[in-house]
Amino acid sequence: MVILIVATTIDPASINPANALLAMPGWKPGPFFQDDMKSFVNQKVRVLQHNKSIIAEDDLDKRWQEATGEVVGEVIFLSKHTAVSNRPALTVHPIGVPHLREGEPLPQGGRPGWAAPPNPRIGPWLRLLKKIALSHNLVPEFELIWDGLGLGGGDAVGNWNRESDKNKVLLGIGGGHYAPRHMDIVLKDDVWVAHLLSGYSLPMEDPSQSKVDSESKEIGGTWKEAIKAAYEATRSAFPGGEILAHLDHKSFKGWQKNAITGFLSEQNIKVGKPNDFI
């Protein structure tokens, strides 16, 4: 299997790390894919460059296989990251908008109600990123990708092994965009990281404001769909892993926490505390 790394020339946060990666030794021109894309090859890694929006390319893995005969195991997108806080960050995260319904606007792309299987490299790479940032006096360079994929001759970082005894997988629920209370677990060694569903990804309708019978226990919104989509994607990405949901309790009101924990119990999704991930 090969790994696709996708970059666009119209986004400096995408093309700059791609250029830094391609400046490393071992790269060769890759096979023809399509007229508006260049490809480069180094061991089992393929870099694709194009000049369109990073969210405009669907099914790249299938299209690459059809064009080259190579099966794609991972697709990694180099892209700018935006948040309401405008906080600068160099980070790693899976993609998906499981909380959106069909027909709702998709400003950042994606498919409504769908979450991608989270790459097992997310947790290990984030810890590697922190290590590199500290070694560079908090000015991280793009050899996060070079080292993470093992192109420099060392072992690749973040290859999932279902036979390992270190198989606990974090599914974060609640909190802000940068998931501060989940990060304490993410940065622990040997913890695998899946989706971190921040509060805005869990739309819940306040029952006290609902016109529905107040005796009804049903709480509207797409929060259940978001949790289910993220959980199923995580099961797909970490076969044999022990998935533990971790809640940011302080970010929820009482009725929200009760609803979520009840739903997790119904779905047989285990809930873990920080010490459960040691």
C-alpha positions as CSV (number, residue, x, y, z in Angstrom):
1,M,0.0,0.0,0.0
2,V,1.0,3.6,-0.6
3,I,0.4,6.8,1.3
4,L,-0.9,9.9,-0.5
5,I,0.1,13.4,0.7
6,V,-2.0,16.1,-1.0
7,A,-1.0,19.7,-1.3
8,T,-2.4,22.7,-3.2
9,T,-0.4,25.6,-4.5
10,I,-3.1,28.2,-3.6
11,D,-2.6,27.7,0.1
12,P,0.8,28.6,1.6
13,A,0.0,26.4,4.7
14,S,-0.3,23.5,2.2
15,I,2.4,24.1,-0.4
16,N,5.2,25.3,2.0
17,P,5.3,22.1,4.0
18,A,5.0,20.1,0.8
19,N,8.0,21.9,-0.7
20,A,10.0,21.4,2.5
21,L,9.2,17.7,2.4
22,L,10.2,17.5,-1.3
23,A,13.5,19.2,-0.6
24,M,14.5,16.1,1.4
25,P,16.5,13.4,-0.4
26,G,15.1,10.5,-2.3
27,W,12.2,12.0,-4.3
28,K,11.6,11.2,-7.9
29,P,8.9,12.3,-10.4
30,G,5.9,10.1,-10.0
31,P,3.5,8.5,-12.5
32,F,1.1,10.5,-14.6
33,F,-2.2,10.9,-12.7
34,Q,-4.1,13.8,-14.4
35,D,-3.2,16.9,-16.4
36,D,-3.5,19.4,-13.5
37,M,-1.6,17.4,-11.0
38,K,2.1,16.6,-10.4
39,S,3.2,13.5,-8.5
40,F,6.4,12.6,-6.7
41,V,7.5,9.3,-5.3
42,N,9.7,8.3,-2.3
43,Q,9.6,4.7,-1.1
44,K,5.9,4.1,-0.4
45,V,4.9,7.8,-0.2
46,R,3.3,9.7,-3.0
47,V,3.0,13.6,-3.0
48,L,0.3,15.1,-5.2
49,Q,0.3,18.8,-6.0
50,H,-2.5,20.7,-7.7
51,N,-3.8,24.3,-7.9
52,K,-7.4,23.9,-6.7
53,S,-9.1,24.0,-3.4
54,I,-8.0,21.2,-1.1
55,I,-11.6,20.2,-0.5
56,A,-12.4,19.9,-4.2
57,E,-10.8,16.5,-4.6
58,D,-13.1,13.6,-3.7
59,D,-12.1,9.9,-3.9
60,L,-8.5,10.5,-4.5
61,D,-7.6,7.0,-3.2
62,K,-9.8,5.3,-5.7
63,R,-8.8,7.5,-8.6
64,W,-5.1,7.0,-7.8
65,Q,-5.6,3.2,-7.8
66,E,-7.5,3.2,-11.1
67,A,-4.7,5.3,-12.7
68,T,-1.7,3.6,-11.3
69,G,-2.7,0.2,-9.9
70,E,-1.4,1.2,-6.5
71,V,-3.7,0.6,-3.5
72,V,-3.9,3.6,-1.2
73,G,-3.8,2.9,2.6
74,E,-3.8,6.6,3.8
75,V,-4.5,10.0,2.5
76,I,-3.0,13.0,4.3
77,F,-4.0,16.5,3.4
78,L,-1.7,19.5,4.0
79,S,-4.0,22.4,4.7
80,K,-4.5,25.6,6.6
81,H,-6.5,25.2,9.8
82,T,-9.0,27.9,10.9
83,A,-10.9,28.4,14.2
84,V,-13.1,31.2,15.5
85,S,-10.3,32.1,18.0
86,N,-7.9,32.8,15.2
87,R,-5.3,31.0,17.4
88,P,-2.2,30.1,15.3
89,A,-1.5,26.3,15.4
90,L,0.3,23.5,13.6
91,T,-1.8,20.5,14.3
92,V,-3.2,17.2,13.2
93,H,-6.8,16.0,13.0
94,P,-9.2,13.7,11.1
95,I,-11.8,15.1,8.8
96,G,-15.6,14.8,8.9
97,V,-18.8,16.8,9.6
98,P,-20.9,14.1,11.2
99,H,-23.2,16.7,12.9
100,L,-24.5,18.2,9.7
101,R,-27.6,17.2,7.9
102,E,-28.1,16.6,4.2
103,G,-28.7,20.0,2.5
104,E,-26.9,22.1,5.2
105,P,-24.0,24.4,4.0
106,L,-20.6,22.8,3.8
107,P,-18.1,25.7,4.0
108,Q,-15.2,23.4,4.6
109,G,-16.3,20.5,2.4
110,G,-17.1,17.0,3.6
111,R,-20.2,14.8,3.5
112,P,-23.1,15.5,5.8
113,G,-23.4,12.9,8.6
114,W,-20.0,11.3,7.7
115,A,-16.7,11.0,9.4
116,A,-13.5,9.7,7.9
117,P,-11.8,6.8,9.6
118,P,-9.2,8.6,11.8
119,N,-5.6,7.9,10.9
120,P,-3.8,6.0,13.7
121,R,-0.9,8.4,13.3
122,I,-2.8,11.3,14.8
123,G,-1.8,10.8,18.4
124,P,1.8,9.7,17.8
125,W,2.3,12.5,15.3
126,L,0.9,15.1,17.6
127,R,3.3,14.0,20.3
128,L,6.1,14.0,17.8
129,L,5.1,17.5,16.8
130,K,5.3,18.7,20.4
131,K,8.7,17.1,20.8
132,I,10.0,18.8,17.6
133,A,8.5,22.2,18.6
134,L,10.2,22.1,21.9
135,S,13.5,21.2,20.4
136,H,13.2,24.1,18.0
137,N,12.4,26.6,20.7
138,L,8.6,26.4,19.9
139,V,9.2,27.0,16.2
140,P,8.2,23.7,14.6
141,E,9.5,22.8,11.2
142,F,7.9,20.5,8.6
143,E,10.2,17.4,9.3
144,L,7.3,16.3,11.4
145,I,6.1,14.5,8.2
146,W,9.6,13.3,7.1
147,D,10.2,11.6,10.5
148,G,6.6,10.5,11.0
149,L,6.6,8.5,7.8
150,G,10.0,7.0,8.4
151,L,11.5,8.4,5.2
152,G,14.7,9.3,7.0
153,G,15.6,5.7,7.7
154,G,14.0,5.4,11.1
155,D,10.8,3.6,12.0
156,A,7.6,5.2,10.9
157,V,5.6,6.7,13.7
158,G,2.0,5.7,14.3
159,N,1.5,2.3,12.6
160,W,-1.5,0.6,14.1
161,N,-1.0,-3.0,15.4
162,R,-4.1,-4.7,16.6
163,E,-1.9,-7.3,18.4
164,S,-0.2,-4.7,20.6
165,D,-1.1,-4.6,24.3
166,K,-1.2,-0.8,24.0
167,N,-4.6,-0.7,22.2
168,K,-6.7,1.9,24.0
169,V,-8.2,4.4,21.6
170,L,-9.5,7.9,22.7
171,L,-12.8,9.1,21.4
172,G,-13.1,12.7,22.8
173,I,-16.6,14.1,23.4
174,G,-17.2,17.8,24.2
175,G,-15.1,20.8,24.9
176,G,-13.7,23.6,22.8
177,H,-12.2,23.5,19.3
178,Y,-8.7,22.6,20.5
179,A,-10.0,20.1,23.0
180,P,-7.9,21.2,26.0
181,R,-9.2,18.6,28.5
182,H,-8.7,15.7,26.0
183,M,-5.2,16.9,25.2
184,D,-3.9,15.8,28.6
185,I,-4.7,12.2,27.5
186,V,-3.7,12.7,23.8
187,L,-0.1,13.6,24.9
188,K,0.3,10.5,26.9
189,D,2.6,7.9,25.4
190,D,0.9,4.9,23.8
191,V,-2.5,6.4,23.5
192,W,-4.2,6.2,20.1
193,V,-6.4,9.1,19.1
194,A,-9.6,9.1,17.1
195,H,-12.2,11.8,16.6
196,L,-12.4,14.6,19.1
197,L,-16.0,15.9,18.9
198,S,-16.0,19.4,20.2
199,G,-19.2,21.0,21.5
200,Y,-20.3,22.6,18.2
201,S,-20.2,19.1,16.6
202,L,-22.8,17.9,19.1
203,P,-25.9,20.0,18.4
204,M,-28.4,19.3,21.2
205,E,-31.8,21.0,21.6
206,D,-32.5,22.2,25.1
207,P,-35.7,20.3,26.3
208,S,-36.8,23.3,28.3
209,Q,-37.0,25.3,25.1
210,S,-38.7,22.6,23.1
211,K,-42.3,22.5,22.1
212,V,-42.3,18.7,22.5
213,D,-44.0,17.2,25.5
214,S,-41.7,18.0,28.4
215,E,-42.1,14.4,29.7
216,S,-40.4,13.1,26.6
217,K,-36.8,12.0,27.2
218,E,-35.9,12.5,23.5
219,I,-33.5,15.4,23.0
220,G,-33.4,16.7,19.5
221,G,-30.4,17.6,17.4
222,T,-27.8,15.6,15.4
223,W,-25.6,14.8,18.4
224,K,-26.5,11.1,18.4
225,E,-25.7,10.8,14.7
226,A,-22.4,12.6,15.2
227,I,-21.3,10.2,18.0
228,K,-22.4,7.1,16.1
229,A,-20.6,8.2,12.9
230,A,-17.4,9.0,14.8
231,Y,-17.5,5.8,16.7
232,E,-18.1,3.6,13.6
233,A,-15.3,5.4,11.8
234,T,-13.0,4.8,14.7
235,R,-13.9,1.0,14.8
236,S,-13.0,0.9,11.1
237,A,-9.6,2.6,11.7
238,F,-8.6,0.7,14.8
239,P,-9.7,-2.9,14.3
240,G,-9.4,-4.8,17.6
241,G,-8.8,-1.6,19.6
242,E,-10.5,-0.8,22.9
243,I,-12.4,2.4,22.2
244,L,-13.0,4.6,25.2
245,A,-15.1,7.7,25.1
246,H,-13.7,10.6,27.2
247,L,-16.1,13.4,28.2
248,D,-15.2,17.0,28.9
249,H,-17.7,17.0,31.8
250,K,-17.3,20.7,32.5
251,S,-18.4,21.7,29.0
252,F,-21.8,20.2,29.4
253,K,-24.9,21.1,31.3
254,G,-26.4,18.4,33.5
255,W,-29.2,17.4,31.0
256,Q,-26.6,17.2,28.2
257,K,-24.2,15.0,30.2
258,N,-27.0,12.7,31.3
259,A,-28.3,12.4,27.7
260,I,-24.8,11.6,26.3
261,T,-23.8,9.1,29.0
262,G,-27.1,7.4,28.6
263,F,-26.8,7.2,24.8
264,L,-23.2,5.8,25.1
265,S,-24.5,3.1,27.5
266,E,-27.2,2.2,25.0
267,Q,-24.7,1.9,22.2
268,N,-22.3,-0.2,24.4
269,I,-19.6,2.5,24.1
270,K,-17.3,2.4,27.1
271,V,-16.6,5.7,29.0
272,G,-13.1,6.2,30.3
273,K,-11.4,8.5,32.8
274,P,-7.9,9.9,32.3
275,N,-6.4,7.1,34.5
276,D,-8.0,4.5,32.3
277,F,-5.7,5.5,29.4
278,I,-2.4,4.8,31.3
